[in-house]
Amino acid sequence: MKTIVQSLVASFIIHLVYIAGTAIVGYIKTRNYKPDIPDNWGSMEILQNEVAFGVVGSPLFLLFTFIGIALICGTIIISYRKIIG
């Protein structure tokens, strides 16, 4: 039971770091973006004036990746315990 809880916690932490990292990188890229308006003045196009942050996808995909990463972490934990102990 301890291995299952450890693998679920590890999977949660990995997903949390991935999602937070993606959001932070997007925020940094957005804050540091400097449009090159003078060079692109001749090829002007109408663009969308709203920006949305987030993930578009199935929640089922997130569940499957969570379970898959938990299984991988569980396998690593069990293998580590067999090698060390």
N, C-alpha and C positions, 0 to 999 in steps of 0.2 A: 504494500500500500504506500509506503514511503517513496518508492521509486516512481509510482504513478503521479503522486502529488508533485514531486520534484520535476518530473518531465513536463507536467502541465504548467508549472510556474515558469520553467525555462522557456516553453513555447510562448507563454504570455509576454514574457520580457522581450523575447526576440521580435514578436509582432509589434509590441509597443515601441521598441527602438526603431524598427523599420518605418512605422507610420509617422512617428515624431520626426525622424530624420528626413523623410520625404517632405513633410510640411515645412521644416526649417530650411531645407535647400530651396524650396519654392519661394518662401518668404524672402530669403537672401537674394535670390535671382531677381525677384520683383522689386525689391528696394534698390538694387544696384543697376537696374536697367536704365540706360540712357539712349533714347531714340535718336536716330541719325536723320533728322528731318530735312536739313538742307540738301543732302545727297539724294533723298528719295522724293523730293518735291515733284519731280516730273512724272513719276509713276504712282500717282495718288490713287488709293482705293478706299472704298467705304469699309470701315472695320466696325466690329462690335465694340460698344463702349462699356461693357460690363465684364467683370472678371469673377470667376468662381473658383474657390479652392475646395478640393475634396476628392473623393474616390468614387468612380462610377463603376459599379460591378455588382455581381450577385453576392448577397450575404452568405449564400451557400458555399461559394468559393472560399470565403474567409474561414468558414467552419472547417472545410476540408483541409486547407493549409494549416490551420491550427492543430487539427488532429494529426496530420502528417508530420509536422515538426515535433509534436509531442511524442510520436512513435520513434522518430529518429533520435530525439534526446533520450528517451527511455532506453533505446538500444545502446547508445553511447554510455549511459550511466551503468547499465548492467555489464557491458564489456569492460569498463574501467574497474568496476568492483571485482570482476573475475581475474583481471590481470594483476591488480594490486593485492587483493586479499585472497 
